[in-house]
Amino acid sequence: MSPVERVRAAYRRIEQVDRPEIWIDLRPEADVLAEAAALARSGLPLRGKLVAVKGNIDVAGLPTTAGCPDYAYQPEADAPVVARLRAAGALVLGTTNLDQFATGLVGTRSPYGAVRNAVDPGYVSGGSSSGSAVAVALGIADLALGTDTAGSGRVPAAFNGIVGLKPTPGLLPTEGVVPACASIDCVSLFARTVEEASFALTCLAEPAQVHTGRFRLGVPSPDQLGPLAPGWAEAFDAAVADYAAAGAEVTTVDISAFLEAAQLLYGGAFVAERYTAVGEFIDTHPGAVDPVVRSIIGPARDIPAHRLFADQVTLAGLRAEALAALAGVDALLVPTTTEHPTLAEVAADPVAVNARLGRFTNSTNLFGLSALAVPAGSVAGRPFGVMFLGAPHDDLKLAALAGLRPSGIPIVVVGAHLRGQPLNHELTSRGGRFVSAVSTAAAYRLYALDTVPPKPGLVRVASGGVPVAAEVWELPPKGFGEFVAGIPAPLAIGKLELADGRSVSGFLCEPVATEGAEDISAKGGWLAHLGVR
């Protein structure tokens, strides 16, 4: 797709998914189209890539709210990291919703509404970079900026089945970012693949280059993993086995220092830095602040200085232990988080649930480490993710390590194979995993075929096409071959063009089979035709 076509597809996708809670301020389509047209012949590395920007990062022309309307200010210029993206050819769509003042891992602490999960709307999206993650997961944006102090760029990636790259602290500038804990804040990147995330990082900074050769991967002992959601320990074991099968040498590493330091971020004196950032505003505008956020930041004003110095001594010792543990491996592999709560579970116990989610992520920036969260299958139909932790400036090494895991073959489904539909088992029984909800390019018509069970037929047309809601699944090579071999006429597998410009194998229908069939294109998708959602 050209940059102009990609922009048009993105705004159609925004209408199709109907998730207004993703955005705080969405730029007018005409403005983004004008910028896209100017890029038509450029050779810039990120030419036409669409970017969503977390609402605590300055974007010229849009208010910076940090999730609090009364706090909003008009920035005079883009934050440097946004300016670098634009200079590389990226187009900014708008600013996204977040846990207010970047305080939370759930994505529900916002006056703009709770950001629902991209895969299952009854579950949280994860925070605080909730809107940015969901914009990428739903195929609206190609890349997104988040921030990550305690896991805010990694937990949402895990919950929505995408990649979250948290660079080494200091690698990307944090000027023009409303601080959470200024000394350890990071700007993070969301993308749908490791390759896209790491390439974007190289366009924004100069990360250290990766070595080649066999990787040594550290994993915790089962008792140090602690309580995990049902099925997650097995999913983690499967991911470890995949990396071992791909050639990584796996060894057990003591992660006690990581777990102990994780408790310090909110349970110690370091939370006082959050009060330094926005405490005065909270004290003078208590009614404008989310009650949970206020309860976390407000009391930090009373933490005595001697506690901070004591915690700094403790942290220094723990950091030495953690770096020693990492010295024997190329990276540590852990589950990104511990569970995936529903919106109702977070509402019932917001602080305790949030605290559990940061078990593996809270210590990373206190130690100054690099980190990368990647998808690793699904459990109970929802994404499961793992996280690589590496020494400072090992950002690209982590990307290379993550790339060892054999990836499946993507396939696009539009009807009876969608989640919850009668033929979905034909994917899951062959090792298929859900990747993301997407939309086709506006080049297709959809028909209701007279089959048992009912199925739609997707046909590419020369004109008059519309975008059609779809899902991307991933199958292992053997399962893909078996699945394709069993597809009956008039359906077939061909290349489908998606709204984000990708070309992926998926279901198409012989045009002759649609003669006399009901044209349901105006519904926008098979589930809408069925009235399912």
ChimeraX attribute file (.defattr): number of C-alpha atoms within 10 A of each C-alpha:
attribute: neighborCount
match mode: 1-to-1
recipient: residues
	/A:1	15
	/A:2	14
	/A:3	25
	/A:4	18
	/A:5	18
	/A:6	24
	/A:7	29
	/A:8	18
	/A:9	23
	/A:10	23
	/A:11	17
	/A:12	18
	/A:13	24
	/A:14	17
	/A:15	10
	/A:16	16
	/A:17	16
	/A:18	9
	/A:19	16
	/A:20	17
	/A:21	18
	/A:22	26
	/A:23	25
	/A:24	26
	/A:25	18
	/A:26	16
	/A:27	15
	/A:28	11
	/A:29	13
	/A:30	11
	/A:31	10
	/A:32	19
	/A:33	18
	/A:34	12
	/A:35	18
	/A:36	23
	/A:37	15
	/A:38	13
	/A:39	19
	/A:40	13
	/A:41	10
	/A:42	12
	/A:43	10
	/A:44	14
	/A:45	15
	/A:46	20
	/A:47	21
	/A:48	28
	/A:49	21
	/A:50	27
	/A:51	26
	/A:52	28
	/A:53	30
	/A:54	34
	/A:55	35
	/A:56	28
	/A:57	29
	/A:58	29
	/A:59	26
	/A:60	15
	/A:61	13
	/A:62	21
	/A:63	21
	/A:64	26
	/A:65	26
	/A:66	30
	/A:67	28
	/A:68	21
	/A:69	17
	/A:70	13
	/A:71	17
	/A:72	15
	/A:73	13
	/A:74	13
	/A:75	16
	/A:76	13
	/A:77	14
	/A:78	19
	/A:79	18
	/A:80	19
	/A:81	22
	/A:82	24
	/A:83	17
	/A:84	15
	/A:85	23
	/A:86	20
	/A:87	16
	/A:88	20
	/A:89	23
	/A:90	26
	/A:91	27
	/A:92	23
	/A:93	24
	/A:94	22
	/A:95	30
	/A:96	33
	/A:97	37
	/A:98	41
	/A:99	31
	/A:100	28
	/A:101	27
	/A:102	32
	/A:103	27
	/A:104	29
	/A:105	32
	/A:106	33
	/A:107	29
	/A:108	27
	/A:109	28
	/A:110	23
	/A:111	18
	/A:112	20
	/A:113	18
	/A:114	23
	/A:115	33
	/A:116	25
	/A:117	25
	/A:118	26
	/A:119	23
	/A:120	15
	/A:121	12
	/A:122	13
	/A:123	21
	/A:124	28
	/A:125	33
	/A:126	35
	/A:127	36
	/A:128	35
	/A:129	39
	/A:130	37
	/A:131	37
	/A:132	36
	/A:133	44
	/A:134	32
	/A:135	27
	/A:136	26
	/A:137	29
	/A:138	23
	/A:139	24
	/A:140	27
	/A:141	30
	/A:142	26
	/A:143	30
	/A:144	27
	/A:145	28
	/A:146	33
	/A:147	31
	/A:148	32
	/A:149	29
	/A:150	32
	/A:151	33
	/A:152	33
	/A:153	35
	/A:154	37
	/A:155	35
	/A:156	35
	/A:157	37
	/A:158	28
	/A:159	33
	/A:160	31
	/A:161	30
	/A:162	27
	/A:163	33
	/A:164	33
	/A:165	30
	/A:166	32
	/A:167	29
	/A:168	25
	/A:169	25
	/A:170	15
	/A:171	19
	/A:172	19
	/A:173	17
	/A:174	21
	/A:175	15
	/A:176	19
	/A:177	24
	/A:178	21
	/A:179	24
	/A:180	26
	/A:181	22
	/A:182	16
	/A:183	15
	/A:184	20
	/A:185	21
	/A:186	29
	/A:187	26
	/A:188	28
	/A:189	28
	/A:190	35
	/A:191	29
	/A:192	25
	/A:193	17
	/A:194	24
	/A:195	15
	/A:196	16
	/A:197	23
	/A:198	24
	/A:199	14
	/A:200	20
	/A:201	22
	/A:202	13
	/A:203	16
	/A:204	20
	/A:205	14
	/A:206	11
	/A:207	19
	/A:208	13
	/A:209	12
	/A:210	15
	/A:211	11
	/A:212	8
	/A:213	8
	/A:214	12
	/A:215	20
	/A:216	17
	/A:217	23
	/A:218	26
	/A:219	22
	/A:220	18
	/A:221	13
	/A:222	11
	/A:223	7
	/A:224	13
	/A:225	18
	/A:226	11
	/A:227	13
	/A:228	15
	/A:229	12
	/A:230	12
	/A:231	13
	/A:232	20
	/A:233	17
	/A:234	12
	/A:235	19
	/A:236	21
	/A:237	13
	/A:238	14
	/A:239	21
	/A:240	22
	/A:241	14
	/A:242	17
	/A:243	20
	/A:244	17
	/A:245	13
	/A:246	15
	/A:247	14
	/A:248	21
	/A:249	15
	/A:250	18
	/A:251	14
	/A:252	14
	/A:253	19
	/A:254	16
	/A:255	21
	/A:256	15
	/A:257	18
	/A:258	23
	/A:259	20
	/A:260	16
	/A:261	27
	/A:262	24
	/A:263	15
	/A:264	19
	/A:265	22
	/A:266	18
	/A:267	11
	/A:268	18
	/A:269	21
	/A:270	21
	/A:271	22
	/A:272	24
	/A:273	19
	/A:274	22
	/A:275	23
	/A:276	17
	/A:277	16
	/A:278	17
	/A:279	19
	/A:280	13
	/A:281	15
	/A:282	18
	/A:283	15
	/A:284	9
	/A:285	12
	/A:286	13
	/A:287	11
	/A:288	15
	/A:289	23
	/A:290	19
	/A:291	11
	/A:292	15
	/A:293	19
	/A:294	21
	/A:295	12
	/A:296	17
	/A:297	24
	/A:298	20
	/A:299	13
	/A:300	21
	/A:301	16
	/A:302	10
	/A:303	14
	/A:304	11
	/A:305	10
	/A:306	10
	/A:307	13
	/A:308	16
	/A:309	13
	/A:310	12
	/A:311	17
	/A:312	17
	/A:313	11
	/A:314	14
	/A:315	21
	/A:316	14
	/A:317	13
	/A:318	21
	/A:319	20
	/A:320	13
	/A:321	17
	/A:322	24
	/A:323	18
	/A:324	11
	/A:325	20
	/A:326	20
	/A:327	12
	/A:328	14
	/A:329	20
	/A:330	22
	/A:331	25
	/A:332	25
	/A:333	24
	/A:334	23
	/A:335	29
	/A:336	28
	/A:337	26
	/A:338	24
	/A:339	18
	/A:340	23
	/A:341	20
	/A:342	18
	/A:343	21
	/A:344	12
	/A:345	13
	/A:346	19
	/A:347	13
	/A:348	11
	/A:349	10
	/A:350	18
	/A:351	17
	/A:352	10
	/A:353	19
	/A:354	18
	/A:355	16
	/A:356	15
	/A:357	23
	/A:358	24
	/A:359	23
	/A:360	24
	/A:361	26
	/A:362	25
	/A:363	27
	/A:364	27
	/A:365	25
	/A:366	24
	/A:367	22
	/A:368	19
	/A:369	22
	/A:370	25
	/A:371	32
	/A:372	30
	/A:373	33
	/A:374	27
	/A:375	25
	/A:376	24
	/A:377	22
	/A:378	19
	/A:379	16
	/A:380	9
	/A:381	14
	/A:382	20
	/A:383	23
	/A:384	28
	/A:385	30
	/A:386	25
	/A:387	28
	/A:388	26
	/A:389	24
	/A:390	26
	/A:391	23
	/A:392	19
	/A:393	22
	/A:394	23
	/A:395	27
	/A:396	24
	/A:397	23
	/A:398	26
	/A:399	22
	/A:400	18
	/A:401	21
	/A:402	21
	/A:403	16
	/A:404	16
	/A:405	19
	/A:406	12
	/A:407	13
	/A:408	17
	/A:409	17
	/A:410	20
	/A:411	24
	/A:412	30
	/A:413	23
	/A:414	25
	/A:415	25
	/A:416	19
	/A:417	20
	/A:418	22
	/A:419	19
	/A:420	12
	/A:421	13
	/A:422	14
	/A:423	15
	/A:424	16
	/A:425	16
	/A:426	16
	/A:427	21
	/A:428	18
	/A:429	11
	/A:430	17
	/A:431	17
	/A:432	24
	/A:433	23
	/A:434	23
	/A:435	24
	/A:436	23
	/A:437	19
	/A:438	25
	/A:439	30
	/A:440	25
	/A:441	28
	/A:442	21
	/A:443	19
	/A:444	21
	/A:445	23
	/A:446	29
	/A:447	23
	/A:448	20
	/A:449	21
	/A:450	15
	/A:451	8
	/A:452	6
	/A:453	10
	/A:454	12
	/A:455	19
	/A:456	26
	/A:457	26
	/A:458	28
	/A:459	20
	/A:460	20
	/A:461	13
	/A:462	7
	/A:463	10
	/A:464	10
	/A:465	16
	/A:466	22
	/A:467	25
	/A:468	26
	/A:469	24
	/A:470	22
	/A:471	21
	/A:472	20
	/A:473	23
	/A:474	22
	/A:475	22
	/A:476	16
	/A:477	15
	/A:478	12
	/A:479	20
	/A:480	19
	/A:481	13
	/A:482	13
	/A:483	16
	/A:484	14
	/A:485	11
	/A:486	10
	/A:487	12
	/A:488	8
	/A:489	9
	/A:490	14
	/A:491	17
	/A:492	18
	/A:493	17
	/A:494	15
	/A:495	14
	/A:496	23
	/A:497	22
	/A:498	24
	/A:499	28
	/A:500	24
	/A:501	17
	/A:502	13
	/A:503	15
	/A:504	18
	/A:505	18
	/A:506	22
	/A:507	23
	/A:508	23
	/A:509	21
	/A:510	14
	/A:511	15
	/A:512	10
	/A:513	16
	/A:514	21
	/A:515	10
	/A:516	11
	/A:517	15
	/A:518	13
	/A:519	16
	/A:520	17
	/A:521	19
	/A:522	13
	/A:523	16
	/A:524	18
	/A:525	25
	/A:526	25
	/A:527	19
	/A:528	13
	/A:529	15
	/A:530	10
	/A:531	8
	/A:532	9
	/A:533	8
